[in-house]
Amino acid sequence: MRAVSVKKNAQSRAFLWTFLSGSIIWFLPTPSGIEEQAWHLLAIFIATIVGFITKPIPMGAVALIALVTLVMTKTLTLAQGLSGFSHPTSWLTFSSFLIARGFIKTGLASRLAYLFIRILGQNTLLLSYGLLATDLVLAPGMPSGNARAGGVIFPLVKSLAQIYQSEPHDGSARRIGSFLMLTSFQGTQITTALFFTAMVANPLMAGLAGTIAGVEITWFSWALAALVPGVISLLIMPLIIYYLYPPRIKRTPKAKKLAQNKLAQMGKISNPEWCMALTFFLLLLLWIFGDSLGGIKSATTALLGVALLVVTQVLSWEEITAEKKAWNILLWFSILLMMASFLNEFGLVNFVSEQIQGFIDSFSWQLAFSVLSIVYFYNGYFFASKAARASAMYAPFLSVALAVGTPPVYAALVLAFLLNLSGCLTHYGTAVAPIYFGSGYVDIRVWWKIGFILSVVYLPIWLGIGGVWWRILGLI
């Protein structure tokens, strides 16, 4: 009973903060140069973001209330409020979640993981790279670090730790469990940055970049820009953790044996797995070459993938309609994207950019953007959701970056990459973090220390080496 009471009190406080955040903005005097309609939209938008962060009710319900409020207050018409549901990015995100369901249902995700462990499982360091390789291969088709890391990789890490009798609370965690937990978690923060479809907030940021900066970020342009700094980060991260927090067990022949046994139990690749693999291969080809093959867009490709999975009976229509998470994301994502688009259309984003630009006109864009990027990266300490943070922070920071003269494509991509990478900092900054941290293999002091050290490594890799790579690509 006490637990229920505490939960209700926390929910009530969350509702109060959400209501107050919007009400205060609503009733403040509208600044000169801004229409009252835009100011009221901002109030409802801020209340929605606060609701996403405090979560008095599910995010989809918060977004639905925001939509109703917009229409009832005549801030937007119903047609305007529903316009986000026709945005291609919304359907790309929705479809990607269904494709991810196909990976898990067929067992293809687990098979890939065991294959990499069988190939790279002879020692602990290579074993960590095998787990990273699994994450890397799955990332383009699974737009949720939680689904990949929490649903596929974490159970494997737990099993491997138990094979070597590495338990969290009996002094044996450092044998192998702590190292694998840290590298697997940190790897997911990198793989989410590597692909347009690797994390739910990525299409959102790409959509905002199109609205605010007027740039089109395709699946291929995202992957190409992230390629060099991403691969370097994936290669160097396990080495850093191996040095800072080394496992006591160096050789892991039992891991290869586990993988061999599991693959033997799974038997030959089933027909659904073949269908899933071929569909995914086709999707990758179209995501990369679709624009040159008749202008096939990323969202069209994703919808084609869902259609093929239904036709081949990898997924049934009943499974699609029962995929609550995908439908929930379609709801809040579409409404949020719609509000962000109208904030830009009403001129509010430009207004904020102009106000800030006056304070930083004396700086070169390179210096101003570097400082902006560092502030943007480390405000990850104050958020418990990448999606909520992207909703709240990406548009304002992108607007300021453009105001100081940062090349639009460069600014849009860097801020998107850094948001993903900043999940390395804390044990609560992303949905999958509590799963790994909650396993008990790594204490909070070590978690934060290693996260901060990695952040200091990532920033020069992505802003320095990445900057050289993007100059070669013509993004700067």
C-alpha positions in Angstrom: 0.0 0.0 0.0 2.8 2.4 0.9 4.5 1.8 -2.5 1.2 2.6 -4.3 0.8 5.8 -2.3 4.4 6.9 -3.1 3.8 6.2 -6.8 0.6 8.2 -6.7 2.3 11.1 -5.0 5.1 11.1 -7.6 2.5 11.0 -10.4 0.7 13.9 -8.9 3.9 16.0 -8.6 4.7 15.1 -12.2 1.2 16.3 -13.3 1.7 19.5 -11.3 5.1 20.3 -12.9 3.7 19.6 -16.4 0.7 21.9 -15.9 2.7 24.7 -14.2 5.5 24.6 -16.9 2.9 25.3 -19.6 0.7 27.7 -17.6 3.6 30.0 -16.6 4.7 30.4 -20.3 1.1 30.8 -21.5 0.3 33.7 -19.1 3.5 35.5 -19.4 3.4 38.6 -21.7 4.0 37.7 -25.3 7.5 39.1 -26.3 7.6 41.7 -29.0 8.1 40.2 -32.4 6.2 37.0 -31.6 2.6 36.3 -32.4 0.3 35.2 -29.5 -0.4 32.0 -31.4 3.3 31.1 -31.5 3.7 31.9 -27.8 0.8 29.6 -26.8 2.2 26.8 -29.0 5.5 27.2 -27.2 3.7 26.9 -23.8 2.0 23.7 -24.8 5.2 22.4 -26.4 7.2 23.0 -23.2 4.5 21.4 -21.1 4.6 18.3 -23.4 8.4 18.0 -23.0 8.2 18.3 -19.3 5.5 15.6 -19.4 7.8 13.4 -21.4 10.6 13.9 -18.8 8.5 13.5 -15.6 6.1 10.9 -17.2 3.0 11.3 -15.1 1.3 9.1 -17.7 2.7 7.4 -20.8 4.3 9.6 -23.5 1.6 8.8 -26.0 -1.1 10.0 -23.6 0.8 13.2 -22.9 1.1 13.9 -26.6 -2.6 13.2 -27.2 -3.6 15.7 -24.4 -1.2 18.2 -26.0 -3.0 17.7 -29.4 -6.4 18.2 -27.9 -5.2 21.3 -26.0 -3.8 22.8 -29.2 -7.1 22.4 -31.0 -9.4 23.3 -28.1 -7.5 26.5 -27.4 -7.6 27.3 -31.2 -3.8 27.5 -31.2 -3.9 25.1 -34.2 -6.7 23.7 -36.3 -7.4 20.0 -36.2 -6.0 19.5 -39.7 -2.8 21.2 -38.6 -2.6 19.2 -35.4 -3.0 15.9 -37.3 -0.5 16.9 -40.0 2.4 15.1 -38.3 0.8 11.8 -39.0 1.4 12.4 -42.7 5.1 13.1 -42.2 7.3 10.3 -43.8 9.7 10.3 -40.8 6.9 9.2 -38.5 6.2 6.1 -40.6 9.9 5.4 -41.0 10.2 5.2 -37.2 7.0 3.1 -36.9 8.0 0.6 -39.6 11.5 0.2 -38.2 10.1 -1.0 -34.9 8.1 -3.6 -36.7 11.2 -4.8 -38.6 13.0 -5.1 -35.3 10.2 -7.4 -34.1 10.9 -9.6 -37.0 14.6 -9.9 -36.0 13.6 -11.0 -32.5 10.7 -13.3 -33.4 12.6 -15.3 -36.0 15.7 -15.7 -33.8 17.9 -14.2 -36.4 19.3 -11.7 -33.9 20.3 -14.4 -31.4 21.8 -16.5 -34.2 24.0 -13.6 -35.4 25.2 -13.0 -31.8 26.2 -16.6 -31.3 28.0 -16.6 -34.7 30.1 -13.7 -33.7 30.8 -15.2 -30.3 31.9 -18.5 -31.9 34.3 -16.6 -34.2 35.7 -14.0 -31.7 35.2 -15.7 -28.4 38.7 -17.0 -27.7 39.6 -14.2 -25.2 37.7 -11.6 -23.2 38.7 -8.6 -25.3 37.8 -10.3 -28.6 34.6 -11.5 -27.0 33.6 -7.9 -26.2 34.2 -7.1 -29.9 32.0 -10.0 -30.9 29.2 -8.5 -28.8 29.8 -5.1 -30.4 29.7 -6.7 -33.9 26.3 -8.1 -33.1 25.0 -4.7 -32.0 26.6 -3.1 -35.1 24.9 -5.6 -37.5 21.5 -5.3 -35.8 21.6 -1.5 -35.4 20.4 -0.5 -38.9 17.2 -2.6 -38.6 16.4 -2.2 -34.9 15.7 1.4 -34.0 15.9 0.8 -30.3 19.0 0.4 -28.2 16.7 -1.0 -25.6 15.6 -3.8 -28.0 19.1 -4.6 -29.2 21.0 -4.3 -25.9 18.3 -5.2 -23.5 16.6 -7.9 -25.5 19.4 -9.5 -27.3 22.9 -8.7 -25.9 22.3 -8.3 -22.2 20.9 -11.8 -21.8 24.0 -13.1 -23.6 26.4 -11.1 -21.4 24.6 -12.4 -18.3 24.9 -16.0 -19.5 28.6 -15.6 -20.3 29.2 -14.1 -16.8 27.5 -17.0 -15.2 29.5 -19.6 -17.2 32.6 -18.1 -15.6 30.9 -17.8 -12.2 31.2 -14.1 -12.3 28.3 -12.8 -10.0 27.6 -9.2 -9.0 27.5 -9.4 -5.2 30.0 -12.0 -4.1 33.3 -10.4 -5.1 33.5 -12.2 -8.5 32.0 -9.5 -10.7 35.5 -8.4 -11.9 36.2 -11.9 -13.3 34.5 -11.0 -16.6 31.0 -9.7 -15.9 31.8 -6.1 -15.1 34.0 -5.7 -18.2 31.4 -7.2 -20.6 28.6 -5.2 -19.0 30.4 -1.9 -19.5 31.6 -2.6 -23.0 28.3 -3.9 -24.2 26.4 -0.9 -22.8 28.9 1.7 -24.1 28.9 0.0 -27.5 25.2 0.6 -27.8 25.8 4.4 -27.3 28.1 4.3 -30.3 26.0 2.1 -32.6 22.9 4.4 -32.1 25.0 7.2 -33.5 26.1 5.2 -36.5 22.7 4.7 -38.3 19.7 6.8 -39.1 17.4 3.9 -38.1 19.4 2.8 -35.0 17.5 4.9 -32.4 14.0 6.4 -32.3 15.2 9.9 -31.8 17.4 9.9 -34.9 14.6 10.3 -37.5 13.1 12.9 -35.2 16.3 14.9 -35.3 16.6 14.4 -39.0 13.1 15.7 -39.5 13.8 18.8 -37.3 17.0 19.4 -39.3 14.9 19.5 -42.5 12.4 21.9 -40.9 14.8 24.2 -39.2 18.0 24.0 -41.4 16.4 23.1 -44.7 18.7 20.1 -45.1 17.8 16.6 -46.1 19.6 13.9 -44.1 19.2 10.5 -45.8 20.0 7.1 -44.4 23.1 6.9 -46.5 24.4 10.4 -45.8 24.0 9.8 -42.0 25.9 6.4 -42.2 28.6 7.8 -44.4 29.2 10.8 -42.1 29.3 8.6 -39.0 31.5 5.9 -40.6 35.1 7.0 -39.7 34.6 8.5 -36.2 32.1 5.7 -35.4 34.5 2.8 -36.3 37.3 4.5 -34.5 35.1 4.8 -31.4 34.0 1.2 -31.5 37.6 0.0 -31.9 39.1 2.1 -29.1 36.3 2.0 -26.5 36.9 -1.7 -25.3 40.7 -1.0 -25.2 40.1 1.9 -22.8 37.8 0.0 -20.5 40.2 -3.0 -20.7 43.0 -0.7 -19.4 40.9 1.1 -16.8 38.8 -1.8 -15.5 40.4 -5.0 -16.7 38.7 -8.4 -16.4 40.5 -11.0 -14.3 39.8 -13.8 -16.8 41.6 -13.2 -20.1 40.9 -16.5 -22.0 37.3 -17.5 -22.7 37.1 -21.0 -24.4 33.8 -21.7 -22.6 32.2 -18.8 -24.5 32.9 -20.4 -27.9 31.6 -23.7 -26.6 28.4 -22.0 -25.4 27.9 -20.4 -28.8 28.5 -23.7 -30.6 26.0 -25.5 -28.4 23.4 -22.8 -28.9 23.8 -22.8 -32.6 23.5 -26.6 -32.6 20.3 -26.3 -30.7 18.9 -23.8 -33.1 19.7 -26.0 -36.1 19.7 -24.9 -39.7 18.5 -21.4 -40.6 14.7 -21.6 -40.8 12.6 -20.2 -43.6 11.4 -17.2 -41.5 15.1 -16.4 -40.8 15.9 -16.5 -44.5 13.0 -14.2 -45.3 14.0 -11.8 -42.5 17.7 -11.8 -43.7 16.8 -11.3 -47.3 14.3 -8.5 -46.5 16.9 -6.8 -44.3 19.5 -7.0 -47.1 17.0 -5.5 -49.6 16.3 -2.7 -47.1 20.0 -1.9 -46.7 20.4 -1.7 -50.5 17.4 0.6 -50.9 18.5 2.8 -47.9 21.9 3.2 -49.5 21.0 3.4 -53.2 17.3 4.2 -53.2 17.7 7.8 -54.2 19.6 6.8 -57.3 17.0 4.1 -58.1 14.1 6.3 -58.9 14.1 8.4 -55.7 12.9 5.7 -53.3 12.9 7.4 -49.9 13.9 5.8 -46.5 10.3 5.8 -45.3 9.0 4.1 -48.4 11.8 1.5 -48.0 10.8 0.8 -44.4 7.1 0.4 -45.3 8.1 -2.0 -48.1 10.0 -4.0 -45.5 6.9 -4.3 -43.3 4.8 -5.4 -46.3 7.4 -8.1 -47.3 7.4 -9.4 -43.7 3.6 -9.7 -43.8 3.6 -11.3 -47.2 6.2 -13.9 -46.2 4.4 -14.5 -42.9 7.3 -13.5 -40.8 4.9 -11.2 -39.1 1.1 -11.6 -39.0 -1.2 -8.7 -39.2 -2.4 -9.5 -35.7 1.2 -9.2 -34.4 1.5 -5.8 -36.1 -1.7 -4.4 -34.6 -0.6 -5.8 -31.2 2.8 -4.1 -31.3 1.9 -1.5 -28.7 5.3 0.2 -28.5 5.3 0.9 -32.3 1.8 2.5 -32.2 2.6 4.4 -29.1 5.7 5.9 -30.7 3.8 6.7 -33.9 1.4 8.7 -31.8 3.8 10.8 -29.7 6.4 11.1 -32.4 4.0 12.5 -35.0 2.5 15.0 -32.6 5.9 16.2 -31.3 7.2 16.6 -34.9 4.1 18.5 -35.8 4.6 21.0 -32.9 8.3 21.5 -33.7 7.4 22.2 -37.3 4.9 24.8 -36.5 7.2 26.5 -34.0 9.6 27.0 -36.9 6.8 28.0 -39.3 5.5 30.6 -36.8 9.0 32.1 -36.6 9.7 31.3 -33.0 12.9 29.3 -33.7 14.3 32.2 -35.7 13.4 34.7 -33.0 15.3 32.7 -30.3 18.3 32.3 -32.7 18.4 36.1 -33.3 18.3 36.9 -29.6 21.2 34.5 -28.9 23.2 35.5 -31.9 23.7 39.0 -30.5 25.7 37.7 -27.6 28.1 35.6 -29.7 28.7 37.6 -32.8 32.3 38.2 -31.8 33.2 34.5 -32.0 34.2 32.5 -35.0 31.6 29.8 -35.9 34.2 27.1 -35.2 34.9 28.3 -31.6 31.2 29.1 -30.9 30.1 25.7 -32.2 32.8 23.8 -30.2 31.6 25.5 -27.0 28.0 24.9 -28.0 28.7 21.2 -28.6 30.4 20.7 -25.2 27.5 22.3 -23.4 25.1 20.2 -25.5 26.9 17.0 -24.8 27.2 17.4 -21.0 23.6 18.5 -20.5 23.0 14.8 -20.8 23.6 14.6 -17.1 20.2 16.2 -16.6 18.1 13.9 -18.8 16.8 10.4 -18.4 15.7 9.8 -22.0 17.4 10.5 -25.3 14.0 10.9 -27.0 12.9 13.5 -24.5 16.3 15.3 -24.7 16.2 15.3 -28.5 12.7 16.8 -28.3 13.7 19.5 -25.9 17.3 20.4 -26.9 18.0 19.5 -30.5 16.0 22.3 -32.2 17.2 25.2 -30.0 20.9 24.1 -30.2 20.7 23.6 -33.9 19.1 27.1 -34.3 21.9 28.7 -32.3 24.5 26.7 -34.3 23.0 28.1 -37.5 22.9 31.6 -36.1 26.6 31.6 -35.5 27.3 30.5 -39.1 27.9 26.8 -38.7 27.3 24.9 -42.0 23.8 23.5 -41.8 24.5 19.8 -42.6 27.5 19.8 -40.4 25.6 21.3 -37.4 22.6 19.0 -37.9 24.7 15.8 -38.0 27.1 16.6 -35.2 24.4 17.5 -32.8 22.6 14.3 -33.6 25.7 12.2 -33.2 26.6 13.9 -29.9 23.2 13.3 -28.4 23.6 9.6 -29.0 27.1 9.4 -27.7 26.3 11.3 -24.5 24.4 8.3 -23.3 27.8 7.1 -22.1 27.8 9.5 -19.1 25.3 8.1 -16.6 23.4 5.1 -15.4 20.0 6.7 -16.2 20.5 8.7 -19.4 19.1 6.1 -21.8 16.4 3.4 -21.5 18.8 0.5 -21.5 21.2 2.0 -18.9 19.1 0.9 -15.9 19.1 -2.7 -17.2 22.9 -2.9 -17.3 23.5 -0.9 -14.1 20.7 -2.7 -12.3 22.5 -6.0 -12.8 24.9 -4.9 -10.1 28.2 -5.7 -11.8 29.4 -2.1 -11.8 29.1 0.5 -9.0 28.0 4.0 -9.7 31.4 5.6 -9.0 33.1 3.4 -11.7 30.2 3.8 -14.1 30.4 7.6 -14.0 34.2 7.7 -14.0 34.5 5.5 -17.1 31.6 7.3 -18.8 33.3 10.7 -18.3 36.7 9.4 -19.5 35.1 8.0 -22.6 33.3 11.3 -23.2 36.6 13.1 -23.2 37.9 10.6 -25.8 34.7 10.8 -28.0 34.6 14.6 -28.3 38.0 15.0 -30.1 37.3 11.9 -32.2 34.0 13.2 -33.5 34.8 16.9 -33.6 38.4 16.5 -34.6 38.9 13.4 -36.7 35.2 13.5 -37.7 35.7 17.1 -38.8 38.5 16.1 -41.2 36.4 13.3 -42.6 33.4 15.6 -43.0 35.6 18.2 -44.8 36.6 15.5 -47.2 32.9 14.7 -47.7 32.2 18.4 -48.3 30.0 18.9 -45.2 32.1 21.8 -43.9 
